[in-house]
Amino acid sequence: MNFIKLRLCDSSEWGAILSKIMHTKVVIIVDYQTIDKKIGDLYNQFKKEYKLPSNFLSLISNCKYFNFYYSASERHNYLKSWESKISSEFTHYTPDEYIFYMKLSLENQYYDMIQLNHYIDEGCFCKCCIKKRRDIYFKALNGTYANEKIIHEDSVNEHNVQIAKKTEDMRHVINAINKKHKHTPNPAQKMKLLTK
């Protein structure tokens, strides 16, 4: 199994990066952003007012992942962006305190269900969901995507409605043919008339 690591700071380029790697056109659909949720205003206010403890800046600058994934100029620019948003030092959890905090948080978690419609796609591979996924892909490719989701039950219902409509349309065509010819053609004649 292969994994691709993408940096969040490159999210605007993910489509181009993945298209090159996979040799096919990849379209990124932006979904479930905090700014679009009910807490969007609070989230923006938090980002605007948050101050980084001064000792955290040195922790970030010495982080092995930060130094591995970012170039020297990217590291410089990132650290510089925090210089005007520094507060006094803060005594953070020790590793043991953090483990305790995580255990306590999990024990007190009141909502542990996975939201089935949390993301745009549940990942179902039935023919109805694959068709819906394809439709959304082409809409996104053409720039007409309109915040649709691929939820199995909804995809099946939508497919059944389309089949029922096609069946009804076919009945109207057959009835029109019958009226035009004032008799009921046999099945072979019907197919010949429908394919004209």
C-alpha positions as CSV (number, residue, x, y, z in Angstrom):
1,M,0.0,0.0,0.0
2,N,1.3,3.5,-0.9
3,F,0.6,6.7,1.0
4,I,1.0,10.2,-0.2
5,K,1.8,13.0,2.3
6,L,0.6,16.4,1.4
7,R,1.3,19.6,3.3
8,L,-1.7,21.6,4.4
9,C,0.0,24.8,3.4
10,D,0.0,23.5,-0.2
11,S,-3.8,22.7,-0.2
12,S,-4.5,25.2,-3.0
13,E,-2.1,23.1,-5.2
14,W,-3.3,19.6,-4.1
15,G,-5.2,19.1,-7.4
16,A,-2.2,19.8,-9.5
17,I,0.2,17.8,-7.3
18,L,-2.1,14.7,-7.3
19,S,-2.9,15.0,-11.0
20,K,0.8,14.8,-11.8
21,I,1.4,11.8,-9.5
22,M,-1.7,9.9,-10.6
23,H,-1.5,10.8,-14.3
24,T,-5.2,11.8,-14.3
25,K,-7.1,15.0,-13.6
26,V,-7.8,15.3,-9.9
27,V,-10.3,17.9,-8.7
28,I,-10.2,18.9,-5.1
29,I,-13.6,19.7,-3.6
30,V,-13.4,22.0,-0.6
31,D,-15.7,20.6,2.0
32,Y,-16.5,20.9,5.8
33,Q,-14.4,24.0,6.4
34,T,-14.7,25.5,9.9
35,I,-15.4,28.9,8.5
36,D,-18.6,27.6,6.9
37,K,-19.9,26.0,10.2
38,K,-22.1,27.7,12.8
39,I,-18.9,28.4,14.8
40,G,-17.3,30.2,11.8
41,D,-17.4,33.7,13.3
42,L,-16.0,32.4,16.6
43,Y,-13.2,30.5,14.7
44,N,-12.2,33.7,12.9
45,Q,-12.2,35.7,16.1
46,F,-10.0,33.1,17.8
47,K,-7.5,33.1,14.9
48,K,-7.4,36.9,15.0
49,E,-6.9,37.2,18.8
50,Y,-4.8,34.1,19.6
51,K,-1.3,34.9,21.0
52,L,1.4,32.2,20.9
53,P,3.4,31.7,24.1
54,S,6.9,32.8,23.5
55,N,8.4,29.5,24.6
56,F,6.2,27.7,22.0
57,L,7.9,29.6,19.2
58,S,11.2,28.0,20.1
59,L,9.5,24.6,20.4
60,I,8.2,25.0,16.9
61,S,11.5,26.2,15.4
62,N,13.3,23.2,16.9
63,C,10.6,20.7,15.8
64,K,12.1,17.9,13.6
65,Y,9.0,17.7,11.4
66,F,8.9,21.5,10.9
67,N,12.6,21.4,9.9
68,F,12.1,18.4,7.6
69,Y,9.0,19.4,5.7
70,Y,9.6,23.2,5.3
71,S,12.4,24.9,3.4
72,A,14.6,27.4,5.1
73,S,12.7,30.4,3.6
74,E,9.3,28.8,4.5
75,R,10.5,28.3,8.1
76,H,11.7,31.9,8.3
77,N,8.4,33.3,6.9
78,Y,6.3,31.1,9.2
79,L,8.2,32.1,12.4
80,K,8.2,35.7,11.3
81,S,4.4,35.6,10.9
82,W,4.1,34.9,14.6
83,E,6.5,37.6,15.9
84,S,3.7,40.1,16.3
85,K,1.4,37.6,18.0
86,I,3.6,36.5,20.9
87,S,2.5,36.4,24.6
88,S,4.4,35.6,27.8
89,E,5.7,32.1,28.5
90,F,3.3,29.3,29.3
91,T,4.0,26.2,31.3
92,H,2.6,23.4,29.2
93,Y,1.8,19.8,30.2
94,T,4.6,17.4,30.8
95,P,4.4,14.2,28.7
96,D,2.8,12.3,31.6
97,E,0.3,15.2,32.3
98,Y,-0.7,15.2,28.6
99,I,-1.3,11.4,28.6
100,F,-3.5,11.9,31.7
101,Y,-5.4,14.8,30.0
102,M,-6.0,12.7,26.9
103,K,-7.4,9.7,29.0
104,L,-9.6,12.1,31.0
105,S,-10.9,13.7,27.8
106,L,-11.8,10.4,26.2
107,E,-13.5,9.2,29.4
108,N,-15.6,12.3,29.5
109,Q,-16.4,12.3,25.8
110,Y,-20.2,12.6,25.6
111,Y,-20.5,12.2,21.8
112,D,-18.5,9.3,20.3
113,M,-20.6,8.5,17.2
114,I,-19.2,9.0,13.8
115,Q,-21.3,11.3,11.8
116,L,-22.2,9.5,8.6
117,N,-22.8,12.6,6.6
118,H,-19.9,14.4,8.1
119,Y,-17.9,14.3,4.9
120,I,-18.9,14.7,1.3
121,D,-18.5,11.0,0.6
122,E,-19.2,8.0,2.8
123,G,-16.9,5.8,0.5
124,C,-19.6,3.3,-0.7
125,F,-18.7,1.5,-3.9
126,C,-22.2,0.5,-5.1
127,K,-23.2,1.4,-8.6
128,C,-25.5,4.2,-7.4
129,C,-22.8,5.9,-5.3
130,I,-20.1,5.4,-8.1
131,K,-22.5,7.2,-10.5
132,K,-23.1,10.0,-8.1
133,R,-19.4,10.3,-7.5
134,R,-18.8,10.5,-11.3
135,D,-21.5,13.2,-11.7
136,I,-20.0,15.3,-8.9
137,Y,-16.5,14.9,-10.4
138,F,-17.6,16.2,-13.8
139,K,-19.6,19.1,-12.2
140,A,-16.4,20.0,-10.2
141,L,-14.3,19.7,-13.3
142,N,-16.6,22.1,-15.1
143,G,-16.8,24.5,-12.1
144,T,-20.5,23.8,-11.4
145,Y,-20.3,21.8,-8.1
146,A,-23.0,22.7,-5.7
147,N,-22.3,21.2,-2.3
148,E,-23.7,17.7,-2.9
149,K,-22.9,14.7,-0.8
150,I,-22.6,11.0,-1.6
151,I,-24.7,9.3,0.9
152,H,-25.6,5.7,0.0
153,E,-29.3,5.8,0.8
154,D,-29.8,9.2,-1.0
155,S,-27.8,7.9,-4.0
156,V,-30.0,4.8,-4.3
157,N,-33.2,6.9,-3.9
158,E,-32.0,9.3,-6.5
159,H,-31.2,6.4,-8.9
160,N,-34.7,4.9,-8.4
161,V,-36.4,8.2,-9.1
162,Q,-34.4,8.5,-12.3
163,I,-35.3,5.0,-13.4
164,A,-39.0,5.6,-12.6
165,K,-38.9,8.8,-14.6
166,K,-37.3,7.0,-17.6
167,T,-39.9,4.3,-17.3
168,E,-42.7,6.8,-17.3
169,D,-41.2,8.7,-20.3
170,M,-41.0,5.4,-22.2
171,R,-44.7,4.7,-21.4
172,H,-45.7,8.0,-22.9
173,V,-43.6,7.3,-26.0
174,I,-45.3,3.8,-26.4
175,N,-48.7,5.3,-25.9
176,A,-48.1,8.0,-28.5
177,I,-46.9,5.3,-30.9
178,N,-50.0,3.2,-30.2
179,K,-52.3,6.2,-30.8
180,K,-50.5,7.1,-34.0
181,H,-50.8,3.6,-35.5
182,K,-54.3,3.0,-33.9
183,H,-53.3,-0.5,-32.9
184,T,-50.9,-2.1,-30.5
185,P,-47.7,-3.1,-32.3
186,N,-45.9,-6.3,-31.3
187,P,-42.7,-6.0,-29.2
188,A,-40.4,-6.2,-32.3
189,Q,-42.4,-3.4,-34.0
190,K,-42.3,-1.3,-30.8
191,M,-38.5,-1.5,-30.7
192,K,-38.2,-0.6,-34.4
193,L,-40.4,2.4,-33.9
194,L,-38.6,3.5,-30.7
195,T,-35.2,3.3,-32.4
196,K,-36.2,5.4,-35.4
